[in-house]
């Protein structure tokens, strides 16, 4: 058994309240001085302080669980077979030899923490455990030699609507003569239940959906969407919640959230405007939801936990929080057209924003969802809702960036975009970075638009 890392005290940071001792402490797995014996390129999204989880396949093999380290991936089934993860959970070899992360998610926070500590120790500079066990070469693989897959078997899927800026913009666009925000918006995290079957792995091409569109000239048409859009989001993935009807308090939410991944909630805006009243989005969003292959744990993100926006009016007691529950995560979206790729033109970054400005935190979202006794299960996915900032270049959808087509984007190939064209590829990235802390990145989430299928 490996001993647990010793806690160390971080210098005080303006991002973390000085009177909160637990926020001033950082464990050895996030120490910026920590180094790995596995080569990690400068500026990599995946230094030893990150250690995100994913699944991968190689050749005709079945999916396997891995952890990213630099441009390599540590195959956890090989580590478990050597007995190096024994004691973490009841069936360590079964959990880490599985084809998805669901078994690990079901083990709970104590096992998540113990796994991270064990892997950090095994990969730390000077540790020779994998070499002594004779598995280093088959346990540490180049990422370029594998294909990344959907890391979880998604259970329930909920998408929230938690950016004040995004909700205000959408309200002004869809209801120009009415109130931008519905009267309940500042009192609870609005969300809707989506279809978990819509969740696909990053890199999966997305076919333009068909559906009903009302052009305002009479009866609706059934045809391919003319207003296909992306939505820049982060999603959190959970373990098993308490037995219902016990709710999850805001203060305990981080005990049930395993980590975060990038999410693209593809949206057909013309279908959405026709169908969303009175029950919200349906076919406009259920055709595809892309989830990035790497899940970054809450432990890795802890150095970047910060205070969120002031909430007015104050939330009801079951949604109130006295601790920082936001995260300082930078995000960007880039776009390439088919013509740009043919000419080998550099991708065009079309928006940059930050997750810390989200009005409703993930802890509040989970507390609200479970407040009526709803069950939370291992593998459930919760989308943040579109992440938009206050500036015109900080908007998380084309709906906002072009103001529903009134201000089209001009791409490097000279073409305009109000919404996505066939052949367009959307690339999302997210990362945390500060001078005195290790970079923690999410990798990329890619998705290319295919033409609609024949009717």
C-alpha positions in Angstrom: 0.0 0.0 0.0 1.2 3.5 -0.8 1.0 6.1 2.0 -1.3 9.0 1.4 0.5 12.2 0.3 1.2 14.8 3.0 -0.8 18.0 2.8 1.1 21.2 2.1 0.1 24.8 2.7 -0.3 27.0 -0.4 0.5 30.7 -0.3 -2.5 32.9 0.2 -4.3 33.8 -3.1 -6.7 36.6 -3.8 -9.0 34.1 -5.4 -9.5 32.1 -2.2 -10.9 33.8 1.0 -8.1 34.2 3.6 -10.5 33.3 6.4 -11.3 29.8 5.0 -8.6 27.5 6.1 -9.8 24.6 4.1 -9.5 26.6 0.9 -6.0 27.5 1.8 -4.8 23.9 1.9 -3.7 21.9 -1.1 -2.7 18.3 -1.2 0.5 16.9 -2.7 -1.3 15.8 -5.9 -1.8 19.5 -6.9 1.6 20.8 -5.8 2.9 22.8 -8.7 6.4 21.6 -7.9 5.4 17.9 -8.5 7.0 16.3 -11.6 6.5 13.0 -13.3 9.0 10.4 -14.7 6.7 10.3 -17.8 7.7 13.1 -20.2 5.2 16.1 -20.1 5.6 18.8 -22.7 5.7 22.4 -21.4 2.2 23.8 -21.7 0.5 20.4 -21.8 -3.1 20.2 -20.7 -2.2 17.0 -18.8 0.6 17.5 -16.2 0.8 15.2 -13.2 -1.3 17.7 -11.3 -4.3 17.0 -13.6 -4.6 13.2 -14.2 -8.0 13.2 -16.0 -9.9 10.0 -16.7 -11.0 8.6 -20.0 -11.5 5.4 -21.9 -9.7 4.2 -25.1 -9.4 1.4 -27.6 -6.4 0.2 -29.5 -6.6 -1.9 -32.6 -9.5 -4.4 -32.1 -9.3 -4.4 -28.3 -12.2 -3.6 -26.1 -12.4 -0.2 -24.4 -10.1 0.3 -21.4 -9.9 2.9 -18.6 -6.9 5.3 -18.7 -5.5 8.5 -17.2 -3.8 11.1 -19.3 -0.3 12.2 -18.4 1.4 14.5 -21.0 1.0 12.9 -24.4 0.7 9.5 -22.9 -2.1 7.5 -21.2 -1.7 5.2 -18.2 -3.8 2.0 -18.7 -5.4 1.3 -15.4 -6.3 -2.3 -16.1 -2.6 -3.1 -16.4 -1.9 -1.3 -13.1 -4.8 -3.1 -11.4 -3.8 -6.5 -12.7 -0.4 -6.0 -11.1 -2.1 -5.5 -7.8 -1.1 -1.8 -7.5 -4.6 -0.6 -7.0 -5.7 -3.2 -4.5 -7.5 -1.9 -1.4 -9.0 1.1 -3.1 -12.4 -0.5 -3.5 -13.9 -4.0 -3.0 -13.2 -5.2 -6.6 -10.4 -3.1 -7.8 -9.4 -5.3 -10.7 -13.0 -5.5 -11.9 -13.6 -1.7 -11.5 -10.4 -0.7 -13.3 -10.7 -3.5 -15.8 -14.1 -2.3 -17.0 -14.9 -0.6 -20.3 -16.3 2.5 -18.7 -15.8 4.7 -15.6 -19.2 3.8 -14.1 -17.9 1.3 -11.7 -15.4 3.7 -10.3 -18.0 6.4 -10.2 -20.2 4.1 -8.0 -17.3 3.5 -5.6 -17.7 7.0 -4.1 -15.5 9.9 -3.2 -13.2 8.1 -0.8 -12.2 5.7 -3.6 -11.9 8.5 -6.1 -9.5 10.3 -3.7 -7.5 7.1 -3.0 -7.2 6.3 -6.7 -5.9 9.8 -7.5 -3.3 9.6 -4.7 -2.1 6.2 -5.7 -1.8 7.1 -9.4 0.0 10.4 -8.5 2.5 8.5 -6.5 3.1 5.9 -9.2 3.7 8.6 -11.8 5.8 10.9 -9.6 9.5 11.4 -10.5 11.7 8.9 -8.8 9.0 6.3 -8.3 10.0 2.9 -9.9 7.0 0.8 -8.9 5.7 0.2 -12.5 9.2 -0.6 -13.7 9.8 -3.0 -10.8 6.5 -4.7 -11.6 7.6 -5.1 -15.2 4.5 -3.3 -16.6 5.8 0.2 -17.4 6.0 -0.4 -21.2 2.5 -1.9 -21.5 0.9 0.4 -19.0 2.1 3.7 -20.4 1.0 4.1 -24.0 1.3 7.0 -26.5 -2.1 8.7 -26.9 -1.5 8.8 -30.6 -1.6 5.0 -30.7 -5.1 4.8 -29.3 -8.6 6.1 -30.1 -10.5 7.8 -27.2 -14.1 6.7 -26.6 -17.1 7.9 -24.6 -15.8 7.5 -21.0 -19.1 6.7 -19.3 -22.4 4.9 -19.8 -24.6 7.9 -19.4 -27.6 7.5 -17.1 -29.8 10.5 -16.8 -29.0 13.7 -18.6 -30.0 17.2 -17.4 -29.2 20.5 -19.1 -29.3 23.7 -17.1 -29.7 27.3 -18.1 -27.4 29.0 -15.6 -25.6 31.9 -17.3 -27.3 35.2 -16.6 -25.8 36.7 -19.8 -26.9 33.8 -22.0 -30.4 33.7 -20.6 -30.8 37.4 -21.0 -29.5 37.4 -24.6 -31.8 34.5 -25.5 -34.7 36.2 -23.9 -34.1 39.4 -25.9 -33.7 37.5 -29.1 -36.7 35.2 -28.8 -39.0 37.6 -26.9 -37.9 41.1 -27.9 -41.2 42.7 -26.7 -41.3 40.7 -23.3 -39.1 40.3 -20.2 -35.7 38.8 -21.0 -35.8 36.6 -18.0 -38.7 34.5 -16.8 -39.8 35.5 -13.2 -38.3 32.3 -11.7 -34.9 32.6 -13.2 -33.1 34.2 -10.3 -34.8 31.9 -7.7 -33.8 28.5 -9.0 -31.5 26.8 -11.6 -33.7 26.2 -14.5 -33.1 22.9 -16.4 -34.7 20.3 -18.5 -34.3 16.5 -18.7 -32.6 15.5 -22.0 -32.1 12.1 -23.7 -29.0 10.3 -22.5 -29.0 8.5 -25.8 -28.1 11.7 -27.5 -24.7 11.8 -25.8 -21.9 10.9 -28.2 -18.1 10.9 -27.8 -16.1 13.9 -28.9 -15.0 13.6 -32.5 -18.2 12.0 -33.6 -19.6 13.7 -36.7 -23.1 15.3 -36.2 -25.6 15.0 -39.0 -27.9 18.0 -39.6 -31.3 17.2 -38.1 -34.6 17.3 -39.8 -37.7 18.7 -38.0 -40.6 21.1 -38.1 -39.8 24.7 -38.9 -42.3 27.5 -39.0 -41.3 30.3 -41.3 -44.3 32.4 -40.4 -46.0 31.8 -43.7 -48.6 29.3 -42.7 -48.2 25.6 -41.8 -44.8 24.4 -40.7 -42.4 22.6 -43.0 -40.6 19.3 -42.3 -37.0 19.8 -43.6 -33.3 20.0 -42.5 -32.6 22.7 -40.0 -31.4 26.0 -41.4 -30.1 27.3 -38.1 -27.8 24.6 -36.7 -25.8 26.0 -33.7 -23.3 24.9 -31.0 -23.6 25.6 -27.3 -20.4 25.9 -25.3 -20.9 24.1 -22.0 -19.2 22.1 -19.3 -20.8 19.1 -17.8 -20.4 17.5 -14.4 -20.6 13.7 -13.9 -21.8 12.2 -10.6 -21.4 9.1 -8.5 -24.3 7.7 -6.6 -26.2 10.1 -4.4 -27.8 9.4 -1.1 -30.8 7.1 -0.9 -33.9 9.1 -1.8 -35.7 11.1 -0.6 -32.5 12.5 1.1 -31.5 15.7 -0.8 -27.9 16.7 -1.5 -27.1 20.0 0.4 -25.1 22.6 -1.5 -22.3 22.1 1.1 -22.0 18.4 0.3 -22.4 18.5 -3.5 -18.7 18.1 -4.2 -18.8 14.8 -2.4 -21.0 13.4 -5.2 -19.5 15.2 -8.2 -16.6 13.2 -9.8 -15.5 15.8 -12.3 -16.1 17.9 -15.4 -15.9 17.5 -19.2 -16.5 19.8 -22.1 -20.0 19.5 -23.6 -21.4 20.8 -26.9 -25.2 20.9 -26.8 -25.9 21.1 -30.5 -29.1 23.0 -31.2 -31.4 23.5 -34.2 -32.6 27.0 -33.4 -35.4 27.2 -36.0 -36.8 23.9 -34.7 -36.4 25.2 -31.1 -38.3 28.4 -31.6 -41.3 26.5 -33.0 -41.4 23.7 -30.4 -40.0 25.1 -27.1 -43.3 26.6 -25.7 -44.7 25.5 -23.4 -42.4 22.6 -22.3 -39.0 23.6 -23.6 -36.6 22.1 -26.2 -37.3 18.6 -27.6 -36.2 17.5 -31.1 -34.1 20.7 -31.5 -31.6 19.3 -29.0 -32.1 15.5 -28.8 -30.2 14.6 -32.0 -26.7 14.9 -30.6 -24.8 16.1 -27.5 -21.0 15.8 -27.7 -19.0 15.0 -24.5 -15.3 15.4 -24.5 -13.2 12.2 -23.8 -11.4 13.4 -20.7 -13.1 14.0 -17.3 -11.1 16.3 -15.1 -11.7 15.6 -11.4 -12.8 18.1 -8.8 -9.6 17.4 -6.9 -7.5 18.6 -9.8 -9.7 21.7 -10.1 -9.6 22.6 -6.4 -6.8 25.2 -6.8 -9.1 27.1 -9.1 -12.2 27.2 -7.0 -13.3 30.8 -6.6 -16.3 32.9 -5.5 -19.1 33.2 -8.1 -21.3 36.2 -8.8 -23.3 37.8 -6.1 -26.9 36.5 -6.3 -29.8 38.9 -5.9 -32.2 38.2 -4.4 -30.5 35.8 -2.0 -31.3 32.2 -2.8 -33.7 30.3 -0.5 -32.0 28.4 2.4 -31.7 25.1 0.6 -29.8 26.8 -2.3 -27.7 29.1 -0.1 -23.9 28.7 0.1 -21.3 30.2 2.3 -18.3 28.8 0.4 -16.9 29.5 -3.0 -18.5 27.2 -5.5 -17.4 28.6 -8.9 -14.3 27.6 -10.9 -11.9 29.8 -12.8 -11.9 27.9 -16.1 -11.1 29.6 -19.4 -12.9 28.4 -22.5 -12.8 29.0 -26.3 -14.5 27.9 -29.5 -12.7 27.7 -32.8 -14.3 27.1 -36.2 -13.0 25.8 -39.5 -15.0 25.5 -42.8 -14.5 22.8 -45.4 -12.8 25.4 -47.6 -10.5 26.5 -44.8 -9.3 23.0 -44.3 -8.8 22.4 -48.0 -6.6 25.5 -48.1 -4.9 24.5 -44.8 -6.1 27.8 -43.4 -5.6 28.2 -39.6 -8.7 27.7 -37.5 -10.6 30.8 -36.5 -11.3 31.4 -32.8 -14.7 32.9 -32.6 -15.3 33.2 -28.8 -13.4 33.2 -25.5 -15.1 33.2 -22.1 -14.8 32.0 -18.5 -16.8 29.6 -16.4 -16.4 31.6 -13.2 -19.2 34.0 -14.2 -22.0 31.4 -14.2 -24.8 32.7 -12.0 -25.9 29.3 -10.6 -23.1 27.0 -9.4 -22.9 23.2 -10.0 -23.4 22.7 -6.3 -26.6 24.6 -6.4 -27.7 22.8 -9.6 -27.3 19.4 -7.9 -28.9 20.6 -4.7 -31.9 21.9 -6.6 -32.3 18.7 -8.6 -32.2 16.5 -5.6 -34.3 18.8 -3.3 -37.5 17.0 -4.3 -36.0 13.5 -3.6 -34.9 12.8 -7.1 -32.3 10.0 -7.4 -28.7 10.8 -8.5 -26.8 7.9 -10.0 -23.3 7.0 -11.1 -22.9 8.2 -14.7 -25.5 10.9 -14.6 -24.5 13.9 -16.8 -25.5 17.5 -15.9 -24.8 20.2 -18.5 -24.1 23.7 -17.3 -26.0 25.5 -19.9 -24.4 27.8 -22.5 -21.4 29.7 -21.0 -21.5 33.3 -22.1 -19.8 36.4 -20.7 -20.7 40.1 -20.9 -18.6 41.0 -23.8 -19.5 40.6 -27.5 -16.7 38.2 -28.0 -17.5 36.1 -24.9 -20.7 34.5 -26.2 -21.1 30.7 -26.2 -23.4 30.2 -29.2 -23.8 31.5 -32.8 -27.3 32.6 -31.8 -25.8 35.2 -29.6 -22.6 35.9 -31.6 -24.6 36.8 -34.7 -27.7 37.9 -32.9 -29.8 35.4 -34.7 -28.1 36.1 -38.0 -28.4 39.9 -37.9 -24.6 40.3 -37.5 -23.0 37.4 -39.4 -19.5 36.3 -38.7 -16.9 36.7 -41.5 -14.6 33.7 -41.8 -11.1 33.5 -43.0 -12.2 32.0 -46.3 -14.4 35.0 -47.0 -17.7 33.3 -46.3 -20.3 34.4 -43.7 -21.9 32.4 -40.9 -25.1 33.1 -39.2 -25.3 29.5 -38.3 -23.3 26.3 -39.0 -22.9 25.1 -42.6 -22.3 21.5 -43.7 -18.6 20.7 -43.4 -18.0 23.1 -40.5 -16.0 21.8 -37.6 -16.4 23.2 -34.1 -13.5 22.8 -31.7 -14.0 23.6 -28.0 -11.2 23.9 -25.4 -11.0 24.6 -21.7 -8.2 25.1 -19.2 -7.2 26.5 -15.9 -3.9 28.4 -15.6 -2.3 30.8 -13.1 1.3 31.9 -12.5 1.8 30.0 -9.2 -0.3 26.9 -10.1 -0.1 24.0 -12.5 -2.1 24.2 -15.8 -5.1 21.9 -15.8 -6.6 21.4 -19.2 -9.6 19.5 -20.6 -8.1 18.7 -24.1 -10.4 19.3 -27.1 -14.0 18.6 -28.0 -14.4 18.3 -31.8 -17.5 17.8 -33.9 -18.0 18.2 -37.7 -21.4 18.9 -39.3 -22.6 16.4 -42.0 -25.3 17.1 -44.5 -28.8 16.0 -43.5 -29.8 12.5 -44.6 -32.1 12.0 -47.5 -35.8 12.5 -46.7 
